[in-house]
Amino acid sequence: MNFSSDNAYGACPEILEAIVRSAEGSQPSYGEDDFSKRLRARLSEIFERQVHAFPVITGTAANSLALATLCPPHGAIFCHEEAHIATDECAAPEFFTHGAKVVGIAGEGAKITSDAIAATLPNFSRGVHSPRPSVVSITQLSELGTAYSGQEIARMGEFCRSRDLYLHMDGARFANALVGLRASPAALTWQAGVDVLSFGATKNGALGAECVIFFDAEKAADFEYRRKKSGHLLSKMRFVSAQLEAYLTDDLWLRTAARANSLAGDLARALERVPGAKLAYPVQGNQVFVHLPDATIARLRAAGAKFYDWQTSHDGRTLIRLVTSFATPQSAVQQFIELAGRA
């Protein structure tokens, strides 16, 4: 019963097999291999336009390198105050940008709005005395499991264009959002105004593979130099590209996300019937945030369930986070539900 994170589970057999196959024979180094070339073509097909894709091995590298390419050292990056880049990446975005300021903004369901950003911008209007507003970063899914709809992203994209801001999407759980919203990759990104996407695969079945995707070659600018300088240009890039290629073959990435989302939905529907339980946010992907009585939480943990406390309430309940993955056993979900429902 491990619901602590989708990182807790391993990799898809199809992806592991692809890594083994990619070890055969010789290939050019530094992303000039056949796997990387096919990956770029496949991503362009999926996103319905020519994209400029750069594999890396961590989400922190993907986010930080993308933001550093878009934001100058004297710039400001606006995001939700609970966004991963603000709370969980050890100031890596500031480090990679050589000093840009990450500005956290409050918002319901861990999502920010153009109105909230507009209300913040006057604080950055003192010319050279203020960081220059440069980038807005949104997280899909958000840190509370909510999804930005295509319409919400489009409004944000329009706002960013009107204020000369770039729009970055942290897509660590992009596949889960895509499946939950039943939208196309293009509709949730460049068609809505997203300039660069940190495309996640590790949480959804890869061994260790992410990809930074620019939708405009000019905006990629000096990304390749930044990737090399930071130590993220792998000489044997084929092992990362092979993972991503397998991830995108026969809709594996969508099938794994669909299973994780389905399990989260099962959990949420069952927990709504548990005495004292209350869902805190809509379940739009593979994360469930629920208030449970502290006695119920203690019973679950005593039985071996793993999950994170997210917020302590004052009424004898605690907000916990449950995350399902492509490999979470159905039996674990059922056992958790039965334990939670016991009087």
Secondary structure, 3 states (H helix, E strand, C coil): CECCCHHHCCCCHHHHHHHHHHCCCCCCCCCCCHHHHHHHHHHHHHCCCCCEEEEECCHHHHHHHHHHHHCCCCEEEEEECCCHHHHCCCCHHHHHCCCCEEEEECCHHHCCCHHHHHHHHHHHCCHHHCCEEEEEEEECCCCCCCCCCHHHHHHHHHHHHHCCCEEEEEECCHHHHHHHHCCCCCCCCHHHCCCEEEEECHHHCCCCCEEEEECCHHHHCCHHHHHHHCCCCCCCCHHHHHHHHHHHHHHHHHHHHHHHHHHHHHHHHHHCCCCCCEECCCCCCCEEEEEEEHHHHHHHHHCCCECEEEEECCCCEEEEEEECCCCCCHHHHHHHHHHHHCC
